Amino acid sequence: MAQLMSLLVQNAILVVFAASFAARLGLPVPAAAVLVLTGALLAAGDVSVPGVVMAAVIANLLGDGAWFYAGRRFGYRFMRMLCRISLSPDTCVRRGESLITDWGGLSLVAAKFVPGVSVVAPPMAGALGMSVRRFIGFDVGAALVWTVLFLGLGWVFRNQIQEVLAVLAQAGGIATAAVAVVLVVILAVRYWRRRAFMRLTGMPRISVEELHEMLSGEEPPLVIDVRGQAGVQVDPRRIPGAQSYTLKALQQRGLDLSHAAGRDVVLYCNCPNEVSAAQAARVLLARGARRALPLTGGLDAWVASGRPTSVD
């Protein structure tokens, strides 16, 4: 452990850059903790403050910039892929939508502190057409806030942190093993939460072919588009005849859903694993719908099958 601390002091700028860049790419690296620790080391005067701040800001801009470009180039499809490989629950796209819609460019600042969203906000901003200049301005500002905050925490609590480091240095290999165990536990908990969330939203689905047949029948189902405002902005197409209600709107008790009572309802979104549609289906079932089924593959599957779409 003592050798590890010495290595951190000697290579603080490189370590901060690597940890910050990895975190912005979505890897499970505790970049905030690295900054706090570095902030405590800054008090000793062995580390360059401007160098650390610049390293963290450049790393943030490079990592976020990569996702921003991907969002501009590939749009919503890229963000769904991003959430599929993430250990965070699949609501990350919807949470990213809410941040961008409600906060605009400031969402890039807020996202730095919201688990599961920090990687989604940059590509969402790119997909929604934020200009490169605006993105760089807000992202640099966000990186500065994030960096200075955690470095400042380390500076303020430097005495306590240095006492802990001294204990860890004496503990040697035991302390290193303990840190490794903590990291494994954190990853395990996040994975378990993801699996539990997927079980919660697990329910029967309906295929595009089945929906098409039902729409041609004597008693067609009610089709509901549960995408958020940002999702509709990225792709304004919808299944013909579909009514638009966000998940948040469907969850509001004051919303009149009498037209859905006693009917078959099909819901679709553009989120991974139809999570928003599945949650909305549970709401409608609890409020009297005869059947409520998420559409497998959502709007993308409908479009890929060659079925017609409409634009409001």
N, C-alpha and C positions, 0 to 999 in steps of 0.2 A: 504493500500500500504506500509506503514511504517513497519507493521508486516511482510509483504512479503519480504521486503529487509532484515530485521533482520533474517528471516528464511534462506534466501539465503546465508548470511554471515556465519551463524552457520553451514550450511549443504552444503557448496559450492562444496566440493569434490563429495558428493553423487548426488547433482543436476547436476553437469557437467557430471558425469558418466551416469546418467539416460537419460539426454537429448541427449548425443552423441550416446548412444546405441540405443535409439528409432529412431534417425535420420538415423542411418546406417541400421536399419531394414525397413526403408521406411515410417515410420510414419511422419505425417506433424508436426514435432516438430522443432522450430527455434533454433537448437543447436548452430549455428554460433552466433546468437544474445546472447545466454546464455554465450558463451565464451567471447564475447566482454564486456558484463556486468561484468563478473567475472574478466576480465583483469583490469577493472577500480577499482574493489574492492581490487585487489592485491596491488595496490599502497598504500592502507591504512595499509598494513601489517597484516591484520586480517586473511588472507587465505594463506595456504601453496602452494607455487608455484610448487615444485616438486610433491606434492600430486595431484594438479589439472591436471598437464600435464600427470602424470601417469594414472589418472582416465580416461582422454579423450582417451589416446592411447589404453589402455586395452579395453575400450568400443568399439572403432573403430575396433580393431582386432577381438573381439568376434562377433560383428554384421556382419562385412565383412566375417569373417571366416565361419559363418553359411551359408551365400549365396554361398561362394566359394565351400563348401562341397556339397551343393545342386546342383550347376552347374556340379561338377564332377560326382555326383550320377545320376542326371536325365537329364542333358544336355539341349538341346535347348527347350524342352517342358516346363521346369521349367521357363525359361526366358520369354517365351510367356505368361505363366500364371501370372508371376510377372507384366508384362506390362498391362495385362487386368485389374488387380485390382488397378493399379496405377492411380493417378489423372493426371499424365503427359501424353502428347500425345503418341500414339502408335509407334512413330518413335524412342522410347527409345532403342529398340533392335538394330536398324540400326545404331544409334549414338554410342551405345556401341561397335558394330562391328568395326566401323571406328576407334574408340579410340584404341582398342586392336590391330587391324591390323597395324595402323600407328605408335603407340607409344610403343607397347609391355608392359613391366612391368611398365613403366612410366605412362601408362594410368590410373593406380590406383591412382596416384598423381593428374593427370588432372581431373579425374572423381569427386574428392571431391568438385570441384568448378563448375561442369556442372550440372545444374538442370535436373532431370529426368534420369541421367545416373549413378549417384553415387551408386545406388542400383544395377544397371545392370552390371557394370564392374566386380565385384568379381565373380558372377556366370558365366559370359562370360569367364573370365580367367580360371575358373575351367573346363568348358566345352571344352575349347581349349587345355587342358592338361598342363597348367602351373604347375610346381612342387610346392609342399607345402613349401619347403624352400625358393624358389624364391618369392612365394606369400607373405609369412610372412615378408621377408626382405623389399619388396616394400611397403607392406601395413603399416608396422610400420613407415617407412620413410614418407609415405603419411600422416599418422595420425599426426606425429610430425610437418610436414609443416603446415597442416591445423590448428592444435591446437595453435602452436606458432604464426601464422599469426593473428588469430582473438584475441588471448589474447594480442598480441602486439598492435593491433588497439585499444583495450580497454585501455591499459596502456597509449598510446600516447594521446588519447582524454579523459583521466580520468577526467579532470577538467570540461569539457563540459558535460560529462555523469553524473557526480555527481550533477551538477546544475540541469539537467533534473530530476534526481532521487529525488532531494529535492523538486522540484515543484510537481512531482507526489505524493510524500509522503503527501504534504499539500492538494492535491486534493482528496486524500482518495478514496472512492468508485467510484467516477466519473472517476478517472484515470484507475482503474481496469476495469470498464465497457468499457472504450475507447479501452484498450488493447484487450479485448475480441472481440469487434466489428471489430478491425483491422484484427485479426486472422480469423474471419468468412468471412470478405471481401476477404482476400487472398485465402481462400479455394474456395469461390464462383467463383472468377475470374479464378482459375485454372480449376474448373469443367466446366465453360462456355467455356473456350478455348478448352477443350477436346471435348465437344459436337459440337462446331463449326467446329473443325477439322474433326470429323466424318461425319458431313453433307457435308463437302467439298469433301471427298473421297467417298461419297455414290453414287453408280451407280449399274446398273444391274450386276449380277454375272452369272457364268455358273457352273453347277454341274459336278462332275466327270463322271456321267453317260452320260450327254449330250456331254462332250468332247470326251469320248470314242467312241460314235456314230459318231461324226463329223470326227474323225481321220480315221474311217473305210469307210467314204464316198468318193465320186469321187473328191471332192475339199477340202482336209483336211486343217485345219487352220494352221497358223504359231504359234508355241508354243514357248514362251520365258520365260526363268528362270531368274528372276530379283534379286535373292539372292546375297548378298555380298560375298566377298572372305571368310570371317570367317564362314558364314552360310554353304557354300559349303564344307569347311574344316571339320565342325562338321558332316555333312551328305552329302557325295559325290554323293548320288543317284540323278537321275533326270528322268523326263519323257522321254521315248525314242524319239529321234528326236528333242528335245527341244534345242533351241539356247540360249546361256548365254550372257545376257547384264545386267549390274547393272543399277539401277535407275539413278545413276549419269551419266552413259554412254549414256543412252537414252535421257537424258535432254540436252546433248551437241549437239549444232547445226551442228557441223562438222561431226557427225556420219551419214553415208549413210544408210538411212532407206527405200530406194526405193523398196526393196523386200517386204516391209510391205504395200505399197500403194495398195489400192483396194482389200485387202485381209482381211479375218477374222483373228483376232489375239487373242490368249488366253495367259494370263500372270499369273504366279504363283510365290509365295514366301513362306516363313515360318514365316511370321510376323503376329501379332494379327490383326484380321479383314481385312486381305489382303490389308493393307494400302499401302505398297510399290507397289504391283501389280495394285491397283486402281490409284495411282498417275502416274505410267508408262502408264496405259491405256489412261489416259487423254492426255498425251504427244503424243501418237501415233494417237489418234483421231484428234488432232490438226494438225498432219502432214500427214493426208491423208488416214489413215487406214479405211477400210469400217466398220468394227466393232472391238472393242477391249474390251475384257471382262476378269475380274479377275476370277481365279478359286476359287470357294468357298472351304475353308479349306486348300488351297494350297497343297504343296507336301504331307503333312501328310494325307490329305483326300484321295489322289490318292493311297498312299501306304496302308492305312487302308482298301481300297476297294479291295485289292488283285491284282490290275493291275500291269503289269510288269514295271520294272525300269531298267535303264542302268547306268553304271559308266564309266566315261571317264578315 
